[in-house]
Amino acid sequence: MNPVLIIVIVLAWLLLLRVLKKAELKSWRFFAGSMGMFVILIILLQPVLTMPLARLVSGMAGLAGHIGDTFTAYFKYGILFINTPDGAMTLAVDFECSGLIEILAFESLLVFYDVYTVAEKITVGIAGFALIMLLNALRITIICIAVHFLGQNAYYAFHTFIGRLIFYGFSVLLYFYVFTKPQVVKMRIGSFKYAGADKNS
C-alpha cells in the first residue's frame, strides 16, 4: 500500500481517537481504537511477520511430529511433510494458518481495554501471544496427525472444521479470562483490583 495513504489513515485514526476521548465516548473509543489498530497493523505487519510466524508454528508443531514420528517440519520454509496411507503430503503454513490475524486482533483489543494497567497489559499481551501460538501449533499438529493416520481425505474435515473448533474453543476461554472475567471482577463481584479502581474496593 502507498506509504502516504498509510500515513493519512493513521493520522485520521489518531484524530478520531482524540475526538472520542474528549467527548468521553469510551465505548466508541474502544471500538474505533481496536478496529483501527487491527487494520493498520495488518497492513503494516502482514508482509513482515507472516513468514516468521509460519516458521515458528511449523517448528512448534514439528516437535510433536518428531516425537511421534508422524510428520516432519521444515522450519526454514514453514512446511510440514506428512507420511499418509495414501502417500506423502506437504502442508504449507500460510498467512491464514500463521495465527497473525488472531494475535493482532487479541493485542488490538487489549491495548484499548482500560481494565488493566500498562504493566498488566504488557504481561497479558505476551502471555496471550504465547498461548495463541501454542493453540495454533496444537491445531496444526492435530491436522497432521489425523492426515497421517486417516489419509489425505481427512485433511478437509480436520483443517476446516475440527481443528478450528478446537482452536477457537480454547480462544473463547482465553477471551473470557482476559476480557470478560476482569470486567465482572471490576464490578465488585470479586476481590481483584485494577487500574482506576477505588483503593478501598
HUSULGI-V951467 format. One record per pair of residues at least 12 apart in sequence whose C-alpha atoms are under 7 Angstrom apart, sorted by the first residue. I is the first residue (numbers start at 1). GAP is how many residues later the second one is. Records with the same first field share a line. If there is no record, write none. Layout:
I = GAP / GAP
This chain:
13 = 23
17 = 12 / 16
30 = 82 / 83
33 = 79
34 = 74 / 75 / 78
37 = 71
38 = 66 / 67 / 70
50 = 45 / 48 / 50
53 = 45
54 = 24 / 39 / 40 / 44
55 = 20 / 21 / 22 / 23
57 = 41 / 76 / 79 / 80
58 = 15 / 17 / 20 / 21 / 22 / 35
59 = 14 / 16
60 = 77
61 = 76 / 77 / 79 / 80
64 = 77
70 = 12 / 13 / 75 / 78
71 = 12 / 73
78 = 14 / 15
79 = 12 / 13 / 14
80 = 12
82 = 62 / 66
83 = 65
84 = 63 / 64 / 65 / 67 / 68
85 = 63 / 64 / 66
86 = 65 / 66
99 = 34 / 37
103 = 26 / 29
107 = 18
115 = 68 / 79 / 80
116 = 78 / 79
117 = 77 / 78
135 = 32
136 = 31
139 = 24 / 28
142 = 21
143 = 12 / 15 / 16 / 20
